Amino acid sequence: MSGALLWCSVAQASPGNDAAREAMESAAEKELVTLEKRPFAKAGRGELSLGISTIASDIFLVYMPVTLRGAYHFKEWVSLELSASYMGCFTNDVGDNQTRAAGQGCMRFLTPTYDNLIKRQDETELRGVTIKEYQVARFALNPVFSVFMGKFALAGEGIAHFELNVTAGLGVQIVEMPGKTRSHIEYGASFEGNLGAGVRFVFMNFVGLRMDFREYLFGKQKDKGLGTASEFSLSVSFLL
């Protein structure tokens, strides 16, 4: 049974505990892999993560922000995380009708819904269709709770560690708004809250692969009411 996986917790065998000793000797003879406590600790260590995200909850736009996260682990299951993401433009060119997207150096894309809307309307009617707010950047502070930890082996070779976490936090969102003229751009900021969950895989005891989900709730700048954004991100992290 080479390569089989055995999940067990065996008490230390005393000299007179023949059954426990025989079980451990049998596992060694069969080359069974046993799962032990992980050989590294997170408590008292920092972590840096860099990743790419997607926000596809807007009917007209898909955002592709770059996200940087820094965290400090107070305990194995509790950490405090500061995150910053950017999805704005690298140019001041507002483009036609201020529809600033990838063609103007922005980290966002117009959806087929908007393209179909353009095809069905002439230029005069299109002037009344304006994207009033563009998400540019956000900053958030979140406590993160690792509610479940475990480990696994692939084909009996090597052991990787994983954990599931939940989080809730507060932050600030920066938005870009069309001004009174085509060449004028305004910026605004609003507070927002977020809820999230994620999974982290750790390899070589310090390199991680993260997948996170965040749901943001924020106040709109141009319109009354609240807006939402759903974000999925994939990141590489390093324990310091």
Secondary structure, DSSP 4 states (H G I P E B T S, - for coil): -TT-EE----PPPPTT-HHHHHHHHHHHHTT-EE----S---TTEEEEEEEEEEE--SSSEEE--EEEEEEEESSSSEEEEEEEEE--BSS----GGG--SGGGTBSEEE-HHHHHHHHHS-HHHHTT-----EEEEEEEEEEEEEEEEEEEEETTEEEEEEEEEEEEEEEEEEEEEE-SSTT-EEEEEEEEEEEEEEEEEEETTTEEEEEEEEEEEEE-SSSSSEEEEEEEEEEEEEE-
